[in-house]
Amino acid sequence: MFDFGGGHSVFEEAVLFDRVQQALSPFRNVVLLTALAGLDESICILCTRKYNPGPADIDFHSLFVKHHSNHELAKIVVYTKKNA
């Protein structure tokens, strides 16, 4: 099992993303854990937590949640919060 964490599956360079996509292609269970299907709602949940992954002037939560890499690499998406 590999756990990339929030930002370690984000690749800005297409060549790096392609390499990771090829490396993960044989695996059936590439799972994205996220709070909700709505990206903005998921970001709001993350922002309520005290953990700040970097400088205050960079919105890492939005970057990591909205970046295409996480969604394109995942073969399974698991939502961790039920809609009320």
DSSP file (Angstrom, degrees, kcal/mol; ACC not computed):
  #  RESIDUE AA STRUCTURE BP1 BP2  ACC     N-H-->O    O-->H-N    N-H-->O    O-->H-N    TCO  KAPPA ALPHA  PHI   PSI    X-CA   Y-CA   Z-CA
    1    1 A M              0   0    0      0, 0.0     2,-0.4     0, 0.0     0, 0.0   0.000 360.0 360.0 360.0 140.3    0.0    0.0    0.0
    2    2 A F        -     0   0    0      0, 0.0     2,-0.5     0, 0.0     0, 0.0  -0.964 360.0-163.0-120.0 138.7    1.2    3.5   -0.8
    3    3 A D        -     0   0    0     -2,-0.4     5,-0.0     1,-0.1     0, 0.0  -0.948   7.5-179.5-122.9 108.7   -0.2    6.7    0.8
    4    4 A F     >  -     0   0    0     -2,-0.5     4,-0.6     1,-0.1     3,-0.2   0.776  28.8-146.9 -78.9 -26.4    0.6    9.8   -1.1
    5    5 A G  T  4  -     0   0    0      1,-0.2     4,-0.4     2,-0.1     3,-0.1  -0.145  41.7 -52.1  76.6 175.9   -1.0   12.3    1.2
    6    6 A G  T  4 S+     0   0    0      1,-0.2     3,-0.2     2,-0.1    -1,-0.2   0.843 133.1  22.6 -59.3 -43.1   -2.7   15.5    0.1
    7    7 A G  T >4 S+     0   0    0     -3,-0.2     3,-1.3     1,-0.2    -1,-0.2   0.554 100.9  81.2-107.0  -8.3    0.0   17.1   -2.0
    8    8 A H  T 3< S+     0   0    0     -4,-0.6    -1,-0.2     1,-0.3    -2,-0.1   0.474  91.6  54.3 -82.5   0.9    2.2   14.2   -3.1
    9    9 A S  T 3  S+     0   0    0     -4,-0.4     2,-0.6    -3,-0.2    -1,-0.3   0.204  84.9 101.9-112.1  13.7   -0.1   13.2   -5.9
   10   10 A V    <   -     0   0    0     -3,-1.3     2,-0.5    59,-0.1    54,-0.0  -0.878  48.1-178.8-102.2 120.9   -0.2   16.7   -7.4
   11   11 A F        -     0   0    0     -2,-0.6    58,-0.1     1,-0.1    57,-0.1  -0.966  17.2-175.7-125.8 117.7    2.0   17.1  -10.5
   12   12 A E  S    S+     0   0    0     -2,-0.5     2,-0.5     4,-0.0    -1,-0.1   0.798  71.1  73.2 -79.3 -30.5    2.3   20.4  -12.3
   13   13 A E  S  > S-     0   0    0      1,-0.1     4,-2.2     2,-0.0     3,-0.4  -0.756  75.1-144.3 -91.4 127.6    4.5   19.0  -15.1
   14   14 A A  H  > S+     0   0    0     -2,-0.5     4,-2.7     1,-0.2     5,-0.2   0.850  98.9  56.9 -58.2 -37.7    2.7   16.7  -17.6
   15   15 A V  H  > S+     0   0    0      2,-0.2     4,-1.7     1,-0.2    -1,-0.2   0.888 109.1  45.7 -65.5 -37.9    5.7   14.4  -18.1
   16   16 A L  H  > S+     0   0    0     -3,-0.4     4,-2.2     2,-0.2    -2,-0.2   0.911 112.4  50.6 -69.8 -42.1    5.8   13.7  -14.3
   17   17 A F  H  X S+     0   0    0     -4,-2.2     4,-2.7     1,-0.2    -2,-0.2   0.921 109.4  51.5 -60.5 -43.3    2.1   13.1  -14.2
   18   18 A D  H  X S+     0   0    0     -4,-2.7     4,-2.3     1,-0.2    -1,-0.2   0.893 108.6  51.3 -60.9 -40.6    2.3   10.7  -17.1
   19   19 A R  H  X S+     0   0    0     -4,-1.7     4,-2.2     2,-0.2    -1,-0.2   0.916 112.8  44.7 -63.7 -43.3    5.0    8.8  -15.4
   20   20 A V  H  X S+     0   0    0     -4,-2.2     4,-2.2     2,-0.2    -2,-0.2   0.907 111.6  53.2 -67.6 -41.2    3.0    8.4  -12.2
   21   21 A Q  H  X S+     0   0    0     -4,-2.7     4,-0.9     1,-0.2    -2,-0.2   0.901 111.5  46.2 -60.8 -41.1   -0.1    7.5  -14.2
   22   22 A Q  H  < S+     0   0    0     -4,-2.3     3,-0.4     1,-0.2    -1,-0.2   0.893 111.0  52.5 -67.2 -40.5    1.8    4.8  -16.0
   23   23 A A  H  < S+     0   0    0     -4,-2.2    -2,-0.2     1,-0.2    -1,-0.2   0.851 115.0  41.4 -65.3 -33.8    3.3    3.5  -12.7
   24   24 A L  H >< S+     0   0    0     -4,-2.2     3,-1.7     1,-0.2    -1,-0.2   0.587  89.1  93.9 -88.9 -10.6   -0.1    3.2  -11.1
   25   25 A S  T 3< S+     0   0    0     -4,-0.9    -1,-0.2    -3,-0.4    -2,-0.1   0.805  80.2  54.5 -57.2 -34.3   -1.9    1.8  -14.1
   26   26 A P  T 3  S+     0   0    0      0, 0.0     2,-0.4     0, 0.0    -1,-0.3   0.687  92.1  89.1 -74.3 -13.2   -1.5   -1.9  -13.1
   27   27 A F    <   -     0   0    0     -3,-1.7     3,-0.2     1,-0.1    -3,-0.0  -0.710  57.5-164.8 -91.6 128.9   -3.1   -1.3   -9.7
   28   28 A R  S    S+     0   0    0     -2,-0.4     2,-1.1     1,-0.2    -1,-0.1   0.842  79.6  61.4 -75.6 -34.5   -6.9   -1.6   -9.4
   29   29 A N        +     0   0    0     46,-0.1     2,-0.8     2,-0.1    -1,-0.2  -0.609  54.4 148.1-103.7  74.5   -7.2    0.1   -6.1
   30   30 A V        -     0   0    0     -2,-1.1    45,-3.1    -3,-0.2    46,-2.0  -0.923  33.9-165.8-103.0 106.9   -6.0    3.7   -6.5
   31   31 A V  E     -a   76   0A   0     -2,-0.8     2,-0.6    43,-0.2    46,-0.2  -0.796  21.3-159.2-109.8 134.0   -8.2    5.4   -4.0
   32   32 A L  E     -a   77   0A   0     44,-2.7    46,-2.9    -2,-0.4     2,-0.5  -0.953  12.3-157.9-105.3 119.8   -9.0    9.1   -3.5
   33   33 A L  E     +a   78   0A   0     -2,-0.6     2,-0.3    44,-0.2    46,-0.2  -0.878  25.7 155.9 -96.7 125.6  -10.3    9.9    0.0
   34   34 A T  E     -a   79   0A   0     44,-2.4    46,-2.3    -2,-0.5    47,-0.3  -0.977  47.0-122.5-147.0 156.5  -12.3   13.2    0.1
   35   35 A A  S    S-     0   0    0     -2,-0.3    46,-2.1    44,-0.3     2,-0.3   0.966  85.9  -7.5 -67.2 -53.7  -14.9   14.6    2.3
   36   36 A L        -     0   0    0      2,-0.3    -1,-0.2    43,-0.1     6,-0.1  -0.904  63.7-111.2-141.2 164.1  -17.7   15.3   -0.3
   37   37 A A  S    S+     0   0    0     -2,-0.3     2,-0.5    -3,-0.1    -1,-0.1   0.841  98.9  84.7 -66.8 -32.5  -18.2   15.3   -4.0
   38   38 A G  S  > S-     0   0    0      1,-0.2     4,-2.1     2,-0.1    -2,-0.3  -0.607  70.6-155.8 -73.3 119.0  -18.5   19.1   -3.9
   39   39 A L  H  > S+     0   0    0     -2,-0.5     4,-2.2     1,-0.2     5,-0.2   0.911  90.9  49.9 -65.2 -43.6  -15.0   20.4   -4.1
   40   40 A D  H  > S+     0   0    0      1,-0.2     4,-2.2     2,-0.2    -1,-0.2   0.891 111.0  50.1 -64.1 -38.1  -15.8   23.8   -2.5
   41   41 A E  H  > S+     0   0    0      2,-0.2     4,-1.9     1,-0.2    -1,-0.2   0.890 109.5  51.4 -66.3 -38.5  -17.5   22.0    0.4
   42   42 A S  H  X S+     0   0    0     -4,-2.1     4,-2.1     1,-0.2    -2,-0.2   0.895 109.1  50.9 -63.8 -39.8  -14.6   19.7    0.9
   43   43 A I  H  X S+     0   0    0     -4,-2.2     4,-2.4     1,-0.2    -2,-0.2   0.909 106.8  54.1 -64.5 -41.9  -12.2   22.7    1.0
   44   44 A C  H  X S+     0   0    0     -4,-2.2     4,-0.9     1,-0.2    -1,-0.2   0.900 107.8  50.4 -58.7 -41.2  -14.4   24.4    3.7
   45   45 A I  H >< S+     0   0    0     -4,-1.9     3,-0.8     1,-0.2     4,-0.4   0.930 111.0  48.3 -63.1 -45.0  -14.2   21.2    5.8
   46   46 A L  H >< S+     0   0    0     -4,-2.1     3,-1.3     1,-0.2    -2,-0.2   0.880 106.3  57.9 -62.1 -37.8  -10.4   21.2    5.5
   47   47 A C  H 3< S+     0   0    0     -4,-2.4    -1,-0.2     1,-0.3    -2,-0.2   0.712  96.4  63.2 -68.7 -19.5  -10.2   24.9    6.3
   48   48 A T  T << S+     0   0    0     -4,-0.9    -1,-0.3    -3,-0.8    -2,-0.2   0.660  87.9  89.4 -77.9 -14.5  -11.9   24.3    9.7
   49   49 A R  S <  S-     0   0    0     -3,-1.3    -3,-0.0    -4,-0.4     0, 0.0  -0.485  81.2-129.8 -81.5 154.7   -9.0   22.1   10.8
   50   50 A K  S    S+     0   0    0     -2,-0.1     2,-0.2     2,-0.0    -1,-0.1   0.711  75.4 105.7 -78.2 -20.6   -6.1   23.7   12.6
   51   51 A Y        -     0   0    0     -5,-0.1    -2,-0.1     1,-0.0     0, 0.0  -0.429  48.7-171.0 -67.2 127.9   -3.4   22.1   10.3
   52   52 A N        -     0   0    0     -2,-0.2     4,-0.1     1,-0.1    -2,-0.0  -0.960   8.8-160.5-119.8 110.6   -1.9   24.6    7.9
   53   53 A P        -     0   0    0      0, 0.0    -1,-0.1     0, 0.0     3,-0.0   0.522  64.8 -19.3 -74.3  -2.8    0.3   22.8    5.4
   54   54 A G  S    S-     0   0    0      4,-0.1     6,-0.0     1,-0.1     4,-0.0  -0.915 100.9 -13.4-172.1-162.5    2.3   25.9    4.4
   55   55 A P    >   -     0   0    0      0, 0.0     3,-1.7     0, 0.0     5,-0.2  -0.214  58.8-121.7 -57.9 146.1    2.6   29.6    4.2
   56   56 A A  T 3  S+     0   0    0      1,-0.3    -2,-0.0     3,-0.1     0, 0.0   0.736 108.2  62.8 -63.3 -23.9   -0.6   31.6    4.9
   57   57 A D  T 3  S+     0   0    0      2,-0.1     2,-0.5     1,-0.0    -1,-0.3   0.477  93.1  73.0 -84.4   0.0   -0.5   33.3    1.5
   58   58 A I  S <  S-     0   0    0     -3,-1.7     2,-1.5    -4,-0.0     3,-0.2  -0.965  73.6-145.1-116.3 126.1   -0.9   30.0   -0.4
   59   59 A D     >  +     0   0    0     -2,-0.5     4,-2.0     1,-0.2     5,-0.1  -0.638  28.2 167.7 -89.2  81.6   -4.2   28.1   -0.4
   60   60 A F  H  > S+     0   0    0     -2,-1.5     4,-3.0    -5,-0.2     5,-0.3   0.844  70.9  61.9 -65.7 -34.0   -2.9   24.6   -0.4
   61   61 A H  H  > S+     0   0    0      1,-0.2     4,-2.4     2,-0.2     5,-0.3   0.949 108.5  41.6 -58.3 -48.8   -6.4   23.2    0.4
   62   62 A S  H  > S+     0   0    0      2,-0.2     4,-2.5     1,-0.2     5,-0.3   0.917 114.7  52.1 -64.8 -43.1   -7.8   24.5   -2.8
   63   63 A L  H  X S+     0   0    0     -4,-2.0     4,-1.3     1,-0.2    -2,-0.2   0.946 115.0  40.2 -57.7 -50.3   -4.8   23.5   -4.8
   64   64 A F  H  < S+     0   0    0     -4,-3.0     6,-0.2     1,-0.2    -2,-0.2   0.894 118.7  45.1 -70.9 -40.1   -4.8   19.9   -3.6
   65   65 A V  H  < S+     0   0    0     -4,-2.4    -1,-0.2    -5,-0.3    -2,-0.2   0.895 120.7  37.8 -71.4 -39.5   -8.5   19.4   -3.7
   66   66 A K  H  < S+     0   0    0     -4,-2.5    -1,-0.2    -5,-0.3    -2,-0.2   0.593  86.5 113.7 -91.3 -10.7   -9.1   21.0   -7.1
   67   67 A H    >X  -     0   0    0     -4,-1.3     4,-0.8    -5,-0.3     3,-0.5  -0.372  67.2-133.8 -66.5 138.2   -6.0   19.8   -8.9
   68   68 A H  H 3> S+     0   0    0      1,-0.2     4,-2.7     2,-0.2     5,-0.3   0.764  94.2  74.4 -63.3 -26.9   -6.7   17.3  -11.7
   69   69 A S  H 3> S+     0   0    0      1,-0.2     4,-2.5     2,-0.2     5,-0.3   0.928  94.8  48.4 -55.9 -50.3   -4.0   14.9  -10.7
   70   70 A N  H <> S+     0   0    0     -3,-0.5     4,-1.4    -6,-0.2    -1,-0.2   0.908 116.5  42.8 -58.0 -43.2   -5.9   13.5   -7.7
   71   71 A H  H  < S+     0   0    0     -4,-0.8    -1,-0.2     1,-0.2    -2,-0.2   0.840 115.8  47.1 -75.8 -34.1   -9.1   13.0   -9.6
   72   72 A E  H  < S+     0   0    0     -4,-2.7    -2,-0.2     1,-0.2    -1,-0.2   0.814 112.7  48.7 -78.6 -29.8   -7.5   11.5  -12.8
   73   73 A L  H  < S+     0   0    0     -4,-2.5    -2,-0.2    -5,-0.3    -1,-0.2   0.824  93.6  92.5 -76.4 -31.0   -5.2    9.1  -10.9
   74   74 A A     <  +     0   0    0     -4,-1.4   -43,-0.2    -5,-0.3     3,-0.1  -0.388  44.2 179.2 -70.5 136.8   -8.0    7.7   -8.7
   75   75 A K  S    S+     0   0    0    -45,-3.1     2,-0.4     1,-0.3   -44,-0.2   0.550  79.7  35.1-104.2 -17.5   -9.9    4.7   -9.9
   76   76 A I  E     -a   31   0A   0    -46,-2.0   -44,-2.7     2,-0.0     2,-0.5  -0.999  69.7-158.6-136.4 135.2  -12.1    4.7   -6.7
   77   77 A V  E     -a   32   0A   0     -2,-0.4     2,-0.5   -46,-0.2   -44,-0.2  -0.974   6.4-166.5-116.8 127.7  -13.4    7.7   -4.8
   78   78 A V  E     -a   33   0A   0    -46,-2.9   -44,-2.4    -2,-0.5     2,-0.5  -0.961   9.4-150.3-115.4 124.5  -14.4    7.4   -1.2
   79   79 A Y  E     -a   34   0A   0     -2,-0.5   -44,-0.3   -46,-0.2   -43,-0.1  -0.824   6.5-167.3 -95.1 127.7  -16.4   10.2    0.4
   80   80 A T        +     0   0    0    -46,-2.3     2,-0.4    -2,-0.5   -45,-0.2   0.555  66.7  61.0 -95.1  -9.1  -15.8   10.4    4.2
   81   81 A K  S    S-     0   0    0    -46,-2.1     2,-0.3   -47,-0.3    -1,-0.1  -0.973  75.1-135.6-123.4 131.9  -18.6   12.7    5.2
   82   82 A K        -     0   0    0     -2,-0.4     2,-0.2     1,-0.1    -2,-0.0  -0.618  29.1-109.7 -81.6 141.3  -22.3   12.0    4.7
   83   83 A N              0   0    0     -2,-0.3    -1,-0.1     1,-0.1   -47,-0.0  -0.486 360.0 360.0 -66.4 138.3  -24.4   14.8    3.4
   84   84 A A              0   0    0     -2,-0.2    -1,-0.1    -3,-0.0    -2,-0.0   0.476 360.0 360.0 -80.5 360.0  -26.7   16.1    6.1
